[in-house]
Amino acid sequence: MSVLDVGCGTGAITVCIARAVGGEGLVVGLDRDAGMIDLAREQHSGETNLRFEVGDALDLVSKESFDVVAAARTLQWVSNPGLAVSGMANLTKSGGRVVVLDYNHGQNRWEPEAPAEFLAFYSAFLKWRADNGWDNEMGDHLPAMFEEAGLLEVESQEADQVAECGSAGFAEKVELWPRVIENIGIKLIEAEYIDEDLLHSARIRFEDFAAHTLKTQVLAMKSVVGRKA
């Protein structure tokens, strides 16, 4: 089996796919960030059925075709995801599958409700994304893109990532948002969506909330699969 992983980053998911496919298969990880690809090659050099290439989801061109073309949490950062899905379909063998997992950011939720400062940051984050042409309801919109790309037997399933207080991995899952605040917050400040004081308060309040009050975090996602004719 051959698999193309679009938007592979440092290859954490890609290497698992390669191990599942086995030595007789081929897995290719693709990412537009050359630095990420360098790290992926360095970290996973021992996998003989795996290679990494620099490439953009909006410019998918290859002499190869694949049994499965997949993207996980990638199309949320693409301004023309329909074009990316069409490119993925074009690289899929007849009878093969296109598989995409992605967020519905507008449906994420916290129980009890997150602090006001964090919610103000999150609202600015969603607006910044929307103003940049990135879909905050990507998961829900994928099936129509699959059908427009000519894919058949399109199926969509809920794939929410749920973190329950006291469960394994809870701390790591809720740590996502302080990392987002740190990594993306400066961009929101520079674009004048928020100020530095709000950014600082959002992080402090959310970290305290996650440590002492948060019971459940739900990151809304959909998994969509379609077959190439």
MDAnalysis code that builds the backbone (N, CA, C; Angstrom):
import MDAnalysis as mda
import numpy as np

u = mda.Universe.empty(687, n_residues=229, atom_resindex=np.repeat(np.arange(229), 3), trajectory=True)
u.add_TopologyAttr("name", ["N", "CA", "C"] * 229)
u.add_TopologyAttr("resid", np.arange(1, 230))
u.add_TopologyAttr("resname", ["MET", "SER", "VAL", "LEU", "ASP", "VAL", "GLY", "CYS", "GLY", "THR", "GLY", "ALA", "ILE", "THR", "VAL", "CYS", "ILE", "ALA", "ARG", "ALA", "VAL", "GLY", "GLY", "GLU", "GLY", "LEU", "VAL", "VAL", "GLY", "LEU", "ASP", "ARG", "ASP", "ALA", "GLY", "MET", "ILE", "ASP", "LEU", "ALA", "ARG", "GLU", "GLN", "HIS", "SER", "GLY", "GLU", "THR", "ASN", "LEU", "ARG", "PHE", "GLU", "VAL", "GLY", "ASP", "ALA", "LEU", "ASP", "LEU", "VAL", "SER", "LYS", "GLU", "SER", "PHE", "ASP", "VAL", "VAL", "ALA", "ALA", "ALA", "ARG", "THR", "LEU", "GLN", "TRP", "VAL", "SER", "ASN", "PRO", "GLY", "LEU", "ALA", "VAL", "SER", "GLY", "MET", "ALA", "ASN", "LEU", "THR", "LYS", "SER", "GLY", "GLY", "ARG", "VAL", "VAL", "VAL", "LEU", "ASP", "TYR", "ASN", "HIS", "GLY", "GLN", "ASN", "ARG", "TRP", "GLU", "PRO", "GLU", "ALA", "PRO", "ALA", "GLU", "PHE", "LEU", "ALA", "PHE", "TYR", "SER", "ALA", "PHE", "LEU", "LYS", "TRP", "ARG", "ALA", "ASP", "ASN", "GLY", "TRP", "ASP", "ASN", "GLU", "MET", "GLY", "ASP", "HIS", "LEU", "PRO", "ALA", "MET", "PHE", "GLU", "GLU", "ALA", "GLY", "LEU", "LEU", "GLU", "VAL", "GLU", "SER", "GLN", "GLU", "ALA", "ASP", "GLN", "VAL", "ALA", "GLU", "CYS", "GLY", "SER", "ALA", "GLY", "PHE", "ALA", "GLU", "LYS", "VAL", "GLU", "LEU", "TRP", "PRO", "ARG", "VAL", "ILE", "GLU", "ASN", "ILE", "GLY", "ILE", "LYS", "LEU", "ILE", "GLU", "ALA", "GLU", "TYR", "ILE", "ASP", "GLU", "ASP", "LEU", "LEU", "HIS", "SER", "ALA", "ARG", "ILE", "ARG", "PHE", "GLU", "ASP", "PHE", "ALA", "ALA", "HIS", "THR", "LEU", "LYS", "THR", "GLN", "VAL", "LEU", "ALA", "MET", "LYS", "SER", "VAL", "VAL", "GLY", "ARG", "LYS", "ALA"])
u.atoms.positions = np.array([
    [0.846, -1.205, 0.000],
    [0.000, 0.000, 0.000],
    [0.872, 1.241, 0.000],
    [0.444, 2.262, -0.720],
    [1.158, 3.541, -0.750],
    [0.264, 4.624, -0.162],
    [0.872, 5.512, 0.654],
    [0.122, 6.550, 1.354],
    [0.872, 7.877, 1.231],
    [0.130, 8.949, 0.941],
    [0.668, 10.310, 0.953],
    [0.039, 11.059, 2.116],
    [0.872, 11.593, 3.013],
    [0.410, 12.350, 4.175],
    [0.681, 13.825, 3.914],
    [-0.369, 14.591, 3.654],
    [-0.257, 16.005, 3.292],
    [-0.245, 16.867, 4.555],
    [0.752, 17.745, 4.666],
    [0.882, 18.566, 5.863],
    [1.411, 17.753, 7.025],
    [2.483, 17.022, 6.775],
    [2.971, 16.030, 7.745],
    [3.715, 16.634, 8.923],
    [4.152, 17.895, 8.837],
    [4.926, 18.482, 9.923],
    [6.217, 17.723, 10.146],
    [6.496, 17.378, 11.384],
    [7.728, 16.639, 11.704],
    [7.550, 15.130, 11.559],
    [6.395, 14.694, 11.060],
    [6.217, 13.286, 10.735],
    [5.762, 12.391, 11.868],
    [5.215, 12.961, 12.947],
    [4.801, 12.148, 14.093],
    [3.707, 11.156, 13.709],
    [2.751, 11.598, 12.900],
    [1.693, 10.703, 12.430],
    [2.198, 9.865, 11.269],
    [2.985, 10.466, 10.399],
    [3.456, 9.784, 9.197],
    [4.247, 8.537, 9.525],
    [5.088, 8.610, 10.525],
    [5.909, 7.444, 10.875],
    [5.033, 6.310, 11.409],
    [3.955, 6.634, 12.092],
    [3.030, 5.595, 12.557],
    [2.341, 4.925, 11.372],
    [1.989, 5.732, 10.365],
    [1.394, 5.165, 9.148],
    [2.383, 4.222, 8.476],
    [3.652, 4.636, 8.398],
    [4.675, 3.820, 7.747],
    [4.838, 2.481, 8.464],
    [4.799, 2.501, 9.775],
    [4.945, 1.259, 10.531],
    [3.728, 0.356, 10.364],
    [2.545, 0.971, 10.240],
    [1.334, 0.181, 10.026],
    [1.313, -0.424, 8.622],
    [1.808, 0.323, 7.633],
    [1.826, -0.151, 6.247],
    [2.809, -1.305, 6.085],
    [3.941, -1.220, 6.764],
    [4.931, -2.292, 6.689],
    [5.945, -2.092, 5.585],
    [6.947, -2.952, 5.586],
    [8.085, -2.792, 4.695],
    [7.774, -2.907, 3.225],
    [6.668, -3.567, 2.865],
    [6.312, -3.710, 1.456],
    [5.613, -2.470, 0.907],
    [5.226, -1.549, 1.789],
    [4.508, -0.357, 1.358],
    [5.419, 0.848, 1.226],
    [4.814, 1.986, 0.898],
    [5.535, 3.253, 0.761],
    [4.695, 4.362, 1.350],
    [5.308, 5.187, 2.178],
    [4.629, 6.346, 2.748],
    [5.470, 7.586, 2.465],
    [4.806, 8.636, 1.977],
    [5.464, 9.909, 1.676],
    [4.827, 10.993, 2.530],
    [5.644, 11.726, 3.262],
    [5.176, 12.866, 4.028],
    [5.486, 14.152, 3.286],
    [4.500, 15.032, 3.188],
    [4.638, 16.274, 2.432],
    [4.317, 17.462, 3.327],
    [5.163, 18.490, 3.300],
    [4.886, 19.706, 4.058],
    [5.562, 20.888, 3.357],
    [4.925, 22.059, 3.424],
    [5.484, 23.234, 2.756],
    [6.609, 23.877, 3.550],
    [6.754, 23.489, 4.826],
    [7.780, 24.052, 5.701],
    [9.050, 23.205, 5.594],
    [10.059, 23.732, 4.928],
    [11.299, 22.973, 4.722],
    [11.970, 22.625, 6.037],
    [11.854, 23.489, 7.037],
    [12.431, 23.207, 8.339],
    [11.786, 21.993, 8.992],
    [10.466, 21.888, 8.874],
    [9.755, 20.723, 9.403],
    [10.210, 19.451, 8.702],
    [10.366, 19.538, 7.383],
    [10.793, 18.364, 6.617],
    [12.206, 17.946, 7.017],
    [13.079, 18.905, 7.261],
    [14.432, 18.572, 7.718],
    [14.379, 17.816, 9.047],
    [13.534, 18.283, 9.965],
    [13.394, 17.610, 11.253],
    [12.817, 16.205, 11.081],
    [11.815, 16.089, 10.204],
    [11.202, 14.783, 9.962],
    [12.225, 13.795, 9.422],
    [13.041, 14.244, 8.475],
    [14.058, 13.359, 7.910],
    [15.076, 12.937, 8.963],
    [15.427, 13.876, 9.823],
    [16.410, 13.582, 10.872],
    [15.847, 12.607, 11.904],
    [14.595, 12.834, 12.304],
    [14.010, 12.037, 13.380],
    [13.606, 10.633, 12.935],
    [13.308, 10.461, 11.651],
    [12.757, 9.192, 11.190],
    [13.599, 8.571, 10.077],
    [14.881, 8.792, 10.134],
    [15.776, 8.308, 9.086],
    [15.865, 6.788, 9.027],
    [15.478, 6.116, 10.101],
    [15.599, 4.668, 10.138],
    [14.468, 3.910, 9.465],
    [13.438, 4.637, 9.022],
    [12.287, 3.974, 8.393],
    [12.534, 3.831, 6.892],
    [12.724, 2.613, 6.427],
    [13.118, 2.387, 5.034],
    [11.980, 2.580, 4.037],
    [10.730, 2.537, 4.503],
    [9.594, 2.700, 3.598],
    [8.970, 4.085, 3.685],
    [9.746, 5.045, 4.184],
    [9.231, 6.388, 4.451],
    [10.175, 7.438, 3.900],
    [9.605, 8.421, 3.205],
    [10.411, 9.556, 2.777],
    [9.595, 10.843, 2.950],
    [10.306, 11.970, 3.009],
    [9.677, 13.265, 3.232],
    [10.068, 14.230, 2.116],
    [9.087, 15.041, 1.677],
    [9.314, 15.984, 0.595],
    [8.698, 17.332, 0.948],
    [9.283, 18.388, 0.426],
    [8.731, 19.734, 0.580],
    [7.701, 19.964, -0.519],
    [6.512, 20.412, -0.137],
    [5.466, 20.675, -1.116],
    [4.272, 21.336, -0.467],
    [3.442, 21.982, -1.279],
    [2.294, 22.751, -0.802],
    [1.002, 22.016, -1.135],
    [0.070, 22.013, -0.193],
    [-1.218, 21.350, -0.406],
    [-1.979, 21.942, -1.583],
    [-1.707, 23.205, -1.924],
    [-2.405, 23.849, -3.039],
    [-1.712, 23.615, -4.373],
    [-0.616, 22.893, -4.356],
    [0.138, 22.666, -5.591],
    [0.607, 21.216, -5.628],
    [-0.351, 20.308, -5.486],
    [-0.021, 18.890, -5.391],
    [0.216, 18.311, -6.787],
    [1.472, 18.108, -7.098],
    [1.866, 17.534, -8.378],
    [2.851, 16.413, -8.109],
    [2.628, 15.271, -8.720],
    [3.527, 14.131, -8.531],
    [3.381, 13.178, -9.696],
    [4.452, 12.471, -10.014],
    [4.389, 11.416, -11.020],
    [3.786, 10.145, -10.437],
    [3.707, 10.109, -9.109],
    [3.168, 8.941, -8.423],
    [1.677, 9.138, -8.144],
    [0.991, 8.017, -7.937],
    [-0.352, 8.060, -7.373],
    [-0.374, 7.091, -6.196],
    [-1.329, 7.283, -5.303],
    [-1.304, 6.604, -4.016],
    [-2.629, 5.899, -3.740],
    [-2.546, 4.841, -2.942],
    [-3.757, 4.142, -2.517],
    [-4.570, 4.996, -1.552],
    [-3.864, 5.742, -0.701],
    [-4.515, 6.625, 0.266],
    [-3.788, 7.961, 0.267],
    [-4.557, 9.049, 0.197],
    [-4.004, 10.393, 0.362],
    [-4.721, 11.013, 1.559],
    [-3.953, 11.394, 2.567],
    [-4.537, 11.816, 3.844],
    [-4.012, 13.181, 4.271],
    [-4.804, 13.857, 5.088],
    [-4.382, 15.119, 5.705],
    [-5.035, 15.218, 7.068],
    [-4.250, 15.482, 8.096],
    [-4.766, 15.599, 9.453],
    [-4.490, 16.992, 9.997],
    [-5.550, 17.741, 10.269],
    [-5.469, 19.081, 10.864],
    [-4.626, 20.020, 9.999],
    [-4.695, 19.836, 8.699],
    [-3.891, 20.616, 7.759],
    [-4.723, 21.628, 6.989],
    [-5.867, 21.211, 6.477],
    [-6.646, 22.081, 5.595],
    [-7.226, 23.286, 6.324],
    [-7.272, 23.236, 7.659],
    [-7.711, 24.397, 8.441],
    [-6.815, 25.616, 8.207],
    [-5.596, 25.400, 7.694],
    [-4.658, 26.497, 7.448],
    [-4.508, 26.800, 5.953],
    [-5.405, 26.269, 5.138],
    [-5.334, 26.457, 3.689],
    [-6.457, 27.395, 3.261],
    [-6.113, 28.433, 2.496],
    [-7.103, 29.437, 2.104],
    [-8.057, 28.944, 1.023],
    [-7.655, 27.910, 0.269],
    [-8.527, 27.322, -0.744],
    [-8.551, 25.813, -0.547],
    [-9.225, 25.338, 0.500],
    [-9.192, 23.909, 0.806],
    [-9.824, 23.042, -0.271],
    [-10.808, 23.590, -0.993],
    [-11.421, 22.821, -2.067],
    [-10.409, 22.451, -3.137],
    [-9.511, 23.387, -3.452],
    [-8.451, 23.116, -4.420],
    [-7.506, 22.044, -3.892],
    [-7.211, 22.107, -2.596],
    [-6.339, 21.096, -1.992],
    [-6.983, 19.719, -2.051],
    [-8.288, 19.628, -1.771],
    [-8.970, 18.338, -1.838],
    [-8.950, 17.800, -3.262],
    [-9.149, 18.667, -4.249],
    [-9.085, 18.240, -5.652],
    [-7.699, 17.705, -5.991],
    [-6.665, 18.382, -5.488],
    [-5.304, 17.913, -5.710],
    [-5.063, 16.567, -5.071],
    [-5.602, 16.371, -3.864],
    [-5.478, 15.088, -3.187],
    [-6.170, 13.988, -3.986],
    [-7.353, 14.304, -4.518],
    [-8.084, 13.325, -5.323],
    [-7.316, 12.964, -6.584],
    [-6.685, 13.950, -7.185],
    [-5.930, 13.703, -8.420],
    [-4.752, 12.764, -8.196],
    [-4.213, 12.742, -6.984],
    [-3.064, 11.897, -6.689],
    [-3.466, 10.527, -6.129],
    [-4.774, 10.273, -6.088],
    [-5.273, 9.010, -5.555],
    [-5.554, 8.033, -6.691],
    [-5.122, 6.797, -6.532],
    [-5.381, 5.760, -7.528],
    [-6.876, 5.480, -7.622],
    [-7.312, 4.989, -8.768],
    [-8.700, 4.565, -8.927],
    [-9.033, 3.515, -7.868],
    [-10.118, 3.734, -7.146],
    [-10.511, 2.848, -6.062],
    [-9.869, 3.175, -4.732],
    [-8.918, 4.115, -4.729],
    [-8.258, 4.514, -3.499],
    [-9.091, 5.483, -2.681],
    [-8.545, 5.905, -1.561],
    [-9.308, 6.733, -0.634],
    [-8.589, 8.050, -0.333],
    [-9.387, 9.109, -0.209],
    [-8.929, 10.379, 0.343],
    [-9.495, 10.461, 1.761],
    [-8.641, 10.763, 2.733],
    [-9.042, 10.795, 4.134],
    [-8.571, 12.109, 4.753],
    [-9.492, 12.852, 5.354],
    [-9.142, 14.130, 5.977],
    [-9.751, 14.203, 7.374],
    [-8.936, 14.592, 8.336],
    [-9.379, 14.880, 9.700],
    [-9.136, 16.356, 9.953],
    [-10.193, 17.082, 10.366],
    [-9.960, 18.503, 10.643],
    [-10.992, 19.064, 11.604],
    [-10.681, 20.272, 12.081],
    [-11.427, 20.909, 13.161],
    [-12.688, 21.635, 12.690],
    [-13.610, 21.779, 13.633],
    [-14.660, 22.791, 13.607],
    [-14.370, 23.733, 14.775],
    [-13.462, 24.679, 14.566],
    [-13.013, 25.524, 15.682],
    [-14.149, 26.287, 16.349],
    [-15.165, 26.639, 15.577],
    [-16.265, 27.395, 16.145],
    [-17.114, 26.595, 17.106],
    [-16.906, 25.282, 17.154],
    [-17.705, 24.413, 18.018],
    [-16.924, 23.868, 19.217],
    [-15.670, 24.267, 19.370],
    [-14.912, 23.846, 20.543],
    [-15.574, 24.359, 21.816],
    [-15.476, 23.602, 22.896],
    [-16.151, 24.043, 24.123],
    [-15.423, 23.529, 25.359],
    [-15.683, 24.224, 26.457],
    [-15.070, 23.896, 27.739],
    [-16.163, 23.876, 28.796],
    [-16.098, 22.899, 29.673],
    [-17.091, 22.771, 30.745],
    [-16.375, 22.684, 32.084],
    [-16.674, 23.625, 33.020],
    [-17.549, 24.786, 32.840],
    [-16.952, 25.789, 31.851],
    [-17.659, 26.853, 31.607],
    [-17.211, 27.835, 30.620],
    [-15.846, 28.410, 31.005],
    [-15.020, 28.587, 29.992],
    [-13.673, 29.112, 30.212],
    [-13.717, 30.570, 30.660],
    [-12.646, 31.055, 31.276],
    [-12.607, 32.453, 31.751],
    [-12.835, 33.457, 30.624],
    [-13.394, 34.600, 30.991],
    [-13.748, 35.625, 30.008],
    [-12.531, 36.096, 29.220],
    [-11.390, 36.218, 29.887],
    [-10.188, 36.693, 29.202],
    [-9.754, 35.703, 28.112],
    [-9.835, 34.411, 28.419],
    [-9.485, 33.420, 27.410],
    [-10.494, 33.428, 26.273],
    [-11.772, 33.534, 26.596],
    [-12.791, 33.558, 25.551],
    [-12.640, 34.781, 24.652],
    [-12.191, 35.907, 25.224],
    [-11.928, 37.091, 24.398],
    [-10.764, 36.824, 23.444],
    [-9.713, 36.168, 23.960],
    [-8.609, 35.773, 23.090],
    [-9.104, 34.830, 22.008],
    [-9.913, 33.843, 22.398],
    [-10.357, 32.832, 21.441],
    [-11.231, 33.453, 20.355],
    [-12.075, 34.404, 20.734],
    [-12.889, 35.115, 19.748],
    [-12.004, 35.867, 18.754],
    [-10.951, 36.509, 19.259],
    [-10.011, 37.217, 18.377],
    [-9.272, 36.235, 17.473],
    [-8.922, 35.077, 18.025],
    [-8.254, 34.027, 17.249],
    [-9.131, 33.573, 16.088],
    [-10.426, 33.343, 16.357],
    [-11.338, 32.921, 15.294],
    [-11.516, 34.009, 14.239],
    [-11.597, 35.257, 14.670],
    [-11.758, 36.354, 13.704],
    [-10.510, 36.503, 12.845],
    [-9.347, 36.415, 13.479],
    [-8.074, 36.478, 12.736],
    [-8.003, 35.377, 11.696],
    [-8.403, 34.169, 12.080],
    [-8.416, 33.060, 11.135],
    [-9.365, 33.355, 9.969],
    [-10.578, 33.774, 10.299],
    [-11.568, 34.036, 9.255],
    [-11.105, 35.145, 8.311],
    [-10.511, 36.194, 8.864],
    [-10.039, 37.309, 8.035],
    [-8.893, 36.899, 7.120],
    [-8.191, 35.822, 7.490],
    [-7.121, 35.300, 6.649],
    [-7.608, 34.237, 5.663],
    [-8.915, 34.001, 5.655],
    [-9.482, 33.050, 4.713],
    [-9.441, 31.608, 5.160],
    [-9.232, 31.363, 6.476],
    [-9.163, 30.007, 7.003],
    [-10.496, 29.649, 7.647],
    [-11.030, 28.517, 7.275],
    [-12.383, 28.099, 7.633],
    [-12.434, 27.606, 9.076],
    [-13.271, 28.234, 9.886],
    [-13.439, 27.810, 11.275],
    [-14.443, 26.672, 11.444],
    [-15.067, 26.229, 10.345],
    [-15.977, 25.089, 10.362],
    [-15.543, 24.095, 9.286],
    [-14.244, 23.890, 9.192],
    [-13.690, 23.063, 8.129],
    [-14.278, 21.661, 8.123],
    [-14.383, 21.040, 9.289],
    [-14.881, 19.670, 9.353],
    [-16.244, 19.516, 8.704],
    [-17.155, 20.455, 8.978],
    [-18.502, 20.372, 8.426],
    [-18.531, 20.624, 6.921],
    [-17.577, 21.377, 6.405],
    [-17.589, 21.747, 4.989],
    [-16.856, 20.758, 4.100],
    [-16.131, 19.813, 4.696],
    [-15.349, 18.873, 3.906],
    [-16.190, 17.983, 2.986],
    [-17.325, 17.417, 3.431],
    [-18.065, 16.521, 2.540],
    [-18.426, 17.158, 1.194],
    [-18.847, 18.412, 1.207],
    [-19.183, 19.078, -0.053],
    [-17.956, 19.224, -0.942],
    [-16.800, 19.509, -0.340],
    [-15.560, 19.610, -1.120],
    [-15.191, 18.263, -1.743],
    [-15.385, 17.189, -0.982],
    [-15.108, 15.851, -1.505],
    [-15.990, 15.565, -2.722],
    [-17.263, 15.893, -2.613],
    [-18.187, 15.627, -3.711],
    [-17.850, 16.482, -4.931],
    [-17.477, 17.739, -4.697],
    [-17.091, 18.616, -5.799],
    [-15.829, 18.112, -6.501],
    [-14.975, 17.399, -5.754],
    [-13.754, 16.834, -6.330],
    [-14.021, 15.515, -7.059],
    [-15.282, 15.077, -7.090],
    [-15.640, 13.858, -7.801],
    [-15.473, 12.589, -6.996],
    [-15.245, 12.713, -5.706],
    [-15.096, 11.529, -4.865],
    [-16.456, 10.912, -4.565],
    [-16.463, 9.600, -4.447],
    [-17.693, 8.845, -4.250],
    [-17.754, 8.279, -2.834],
    [-18.965, 7.847, -2.458],
    [-19.176, 7.181, -1.155],
    [-18.595, 8.015, -0.011],
    [-18.855, 9.303, -0.034],
    [-18.306, 10.204, 0.974],
    [-18.988, 9.963, 2.323],
    [-18.188, 9.726, 3.333],
    [-18.699, 9.492, 4.679],
    [-18.025, 10.438, 5.663],
    [-18.829, 11.001, 6.561],
    [-18.318, 11.917, 7.580],
    [-18.681, 11.393, 8.957],
    [-17.705, 11.397, 9.862],
    [-17.943, 10.938, 11.225],
    [-17.377, 11.940, 12.220],
    [-18.057, 12.060, 13.358],
    [-17.515, 12.881, 14.434],
    [-16.233, 12.246, 14.960],
    [-15.235, 13.075, 15.190],
    [-13.955, 12.593, 15.706],
    [-13.446, 13.545, 16.775],
    [-14.360, 14.027, 17.619],
    [-14.009, 15.012, 18.644],
    [-12.895, 14.484, 19.543],
    [-11.990, 15.378, 19.897],
    [-10.964, 15.051, 20.890],
    [-11.477, 15.549, 22.240],
    [-11.794, 14.609, 23.112],
    [-12.384, 14.945, 24.413],
    [-11.353, 14.701, 25.512],
    [-11.132, 15.708, 26.332],
    [-10.224, 15.593, 27.477],
    [-11.042, 15.737, 28.752],
    [-11.067, 14.681, 29.553],
    [-11.803, 14.679, 30.816],
    [-10.809, 14.805, 31.967],
    [-11.126, 15.681, 32.902],
    [-10.259, 15.848, 34.073],
    [-10.063, 14.508, 34.779],
    [-8.816, 14.176, 35.053],
    [-8.498, 12.925, 35.720],
    [-8.174, 11.790, 34.777],
    [-8.438, 11.981, 33.472],
    [-8.150, 10.919, 32.506],
    [-6.712, 11.042, 32.016],
    [-6.213, 9.963, 31.450],
    [-4.845, 9.947, 30.933],
    [-4.677, 10.994, 29.836],
    [-3.592, 11.757, 29.910],
    [-3.287, 12.738, 28.882],
    [-4.028, 14.054, 29.002],
    [-4.795, 14.233, 30.083],
    [-5.592, 15.456, 30.227],
    [-4.712, 16.702, 30.196],
    [-3.661, 16.712, 30.998],
    [-2.800, 17.894, 31.093],
    [-2.185, 18.238, 29.742],
    [-1.731, 17.223, 29.007],
    [-1.112, 17.466, 27.704],
    [-2.121, 18.033, 26.706],
    [-3.356, 17.541, 26.745],
    [-4.375, 18.008, 25.796],
    [-4.775, 19.456, 26.067],
    [-4.936, 19.829, 27.332],
    [-5.360, 21.201, 27.623],
    [-4.195, 22.186, 27.510],
    [-2.959, 21.685, 27.505],
    [-1.792, 22.544, 27.323],
    [-1.740, 23.129, 25.911],
    [-2.559, 22.585, 25.012],
    [-2.636, 23.111, 23.644],
    [-2.840, 24.617, 23.632],
    [-3.749, 25.119, 24.466],
    [-4.129, 26.529, 24.352],
    [-3.087, 27.497, 24.881],
    [-2.399, 27.230, 25.978],
    [-1.263, 28.094, 26.311],
    [-0.210, 28.130, 25.202],
    [-0.014, 26.997, 24.507],
    [0.940, 26.991, 23.385],
    [0.440, 27.846, 22.238],
    [-0.860, 27.763, 21.954],
    [-1.443, 28.604, 20.891],
    [-1.307, 30.074, 21.259],
    [-1.599, 30.399, 22.512],
    [-1.474, 31.787, 22.968],
    [-0.041, 32.269, 22.785],
    [0.918, 31.432, 23.144],
    [2.324, 31.818, 23.026],
    [2.755, 31.958, 21.564],
    [2.354, 31.009, 20.726],
    [2.855, 30.973, 19.352],
    [2.129, 31.896, 18.402],
    [0.825, 32.085, 18.628],
    [0.021, 32.887, 17.698],
    [-0.344, 34.244, 18.283],
    [-0.274, 34.360, 19.603],
    [-0.668, 35.606, 20.249],
    [0.038, 36.832, 19.704],
    [1.354, 36.719, 19.435],
    [2.104, 37.868, 18.938],
    [1.570, 38.331, 17.588],
    [1.088, 37.373, 16.772],
    [0.509, 37.740, 15.475],
    [-0.790, 38.512, 15.657],
    [-1.572, 38.130, 16.666],
    [-2.818, 38.843, 16.935],
    [-2.550, 40.251, 17.446],
    [-1.493, 40.388, 18.251],
    [-1.120, 41.722, 18.731],
    [-0.658, 42.595, 17.571],
    [0.211, 42.052, 16.734],
    [0.739, 42.809, 15.605],
    [-0.374, 43.237, 14.649],
    [-1.397, 42.395, 14.501],
    [-2.514, 42.716, 13.614],
    [-3.614, 43.500, 14.330],
    [-3.384, 43.846, 15.593],
    [-4.270, 44.678, 16.402],
    [-5.631, 44.040, 16.665],
    [-5.636, 42.698, 16.830],
    [-6.862, 42.019, 17.238],
    [-7.004, 42.034, 18.753],
    [-5.886, 42.029, 19.474],
    [-5.875, 42.084, 20.928],
    [-4.663, 42.900, 21.356],
    [-4.580, 43.198, 22.654],
    [-3.388, 43.875, 23.163],
    [-2.606, 42.920, 24.062],
    [-1.428, 43.336, 24.451],
    [-0.532, 42.476, 25.209],
    [-1.105, 42.125, 26.574],
    [-1.797, 43.063, 27.199],
    [-2.368, 42.794, 28.521],
    [-3.403, 41.675, 28.463],
    [-4.270, 41.714, 27.440],
    [-5.280, 40.672, 27.300],
    [-4.622, 39.325, 27.027],
    [-3.597, 39.327, 26.191],
    [-2.911, 38.081, 25.881],
    [-2.332, 37.453, 27.153],
    [-1.680, 38.285, 27.961],
    [-1.091, 37.793, 29.209],
    [-2.174, 37.264, 30.152],
    [-3.256, 38.025, 30.281],
    [-4.345, 37.611, 31.177],
    [-4.991, 36.316, 30.693],
    [-5.153, 36.188, 29.365],
    [-5.775, 34.990, 28.806],
    [-4.976, 33.752, 29.165],
    [-3.654, 33.852, 29.065],
    [-2.818, 32.685, 29.371],
    [-2.854, 32.356, 30.857],
    [-2.682, 33.344, 31.706],
    [-2.658, 33.115, 33.153],
    [-3.985, 32.532, 33.630],
    [-5.076, 33.127, 33.177],
    [-6.388, 32.673, 33.618],
    [-6.707, 31.273, 33.108],
    [-6.329, 30.975, 31.850],
    [-6.622, 29.645, 31.323],
    [-5.789, 28.580, 32.035],
    [-4.520, 28.868, 32.292],
    [-3.683, 27.888, 32.991],
    [-4.233, 27.586, 34.380],
    [-4.702, 28.604, 35.080],
    [-5.301, 28.388, 36.396],
    [-6.607, 27.609, 36.275],
    [-7.406, 27.963, 35.288],
    [-8.678, 27.277, 35.013],
    [-8.435, 25.800, 34.703],
    [-7.457, 25.516, 33.849],
    [-7.153, 24.137, 33.470],
    [-6.659, 23.319, 34.654],
    [-5.917, 23.970, 35.544],
    [-5.336, 23.265, 36.683],
    [-6.343, 22.996, 37.802],
    [-7.362, 23.858, 37.938],
    [-8.207, 23.769, 39.124],
    [-9.707, 23.621, 38.855],
    [-10.183, 24.006, 37.679],
    [-11.626, 24.098, 37.466],
    [-12.135, 23.285, 36.280],
    [-11.377, 23.237, 35.214],
    [-11.834, 22.605, 33.970],
    [-12.162, 21.129, 34.196],
    [-13.351, 20.733, 33.768],
    [-13.769, 19.335, 33.850],
    [-13.650, 18.633, 32.493],
    [-14.079, 19.324, 31.424],
    [-14.089, 18.705, 30.098],
    [-13.732, 19.724, 29.031],
    [-12.839, 19.347, 28.154],
    [-12.530, 20.134, 26.961],
    [-12.890, 19.291, 25.743],
    [-13.654, 19.877, 24.834],
    [-14.029, 19.184, 23.604],
    [-13.539, 19.983, 22.408],
    [-12.614, 19.394, 21.654],
    [-12.166, 19.981, 20.401],
    [-12.940, 19.285, 19.289],
    [-13.813, 20.027, 18.635],
    [-14.724, 19.449, 17.655],
    [-13.990, 19.151, 16.349],
    [-14.080, 17.896, 15.902],
    [-13.426, 17.494, 14.660],
    [-14.312, 16.537, 13.882],
    [-14.077, 16.475, 12.591],
    [-14.745, 15.516, 11.722],
    [-13.689, 14.748, 10.928],
    [-13.975, 13.471, 10.701],
    [-13.174, 12.620, 9.839],
    [-13.994, 12.314, 8.596],
    [-13.446, 12.614, 7.428],
    [-14.189, 12.450, 6.176],
    [-13.394, 11.572, 5.228],
    [-14.085, 10.604, 4.614],
    [-13.450, 9.658, 3.698],
    [-14.234, 9.631, 2.392],
    [-13.529, 9.577, 1.262],
    [-14.170, 9.447, -0.033],
    [-13.358, 8.533, -0.932],
    [-14.030, 7.879, -1.880],
    [-13.369, 6.938, -2.787],
    [-13.187, 7.554, -4.167],
    [-11.996, 7.343, -4.740],
    [-11.721, 7.795, -6.103],
    [-12.384, 6.837, -7.094],
    [-13.090, 7.379, -8.051],
    [-13.763, 6.550, -9.053],
    [-12.756, 5.721, -9.847],
])
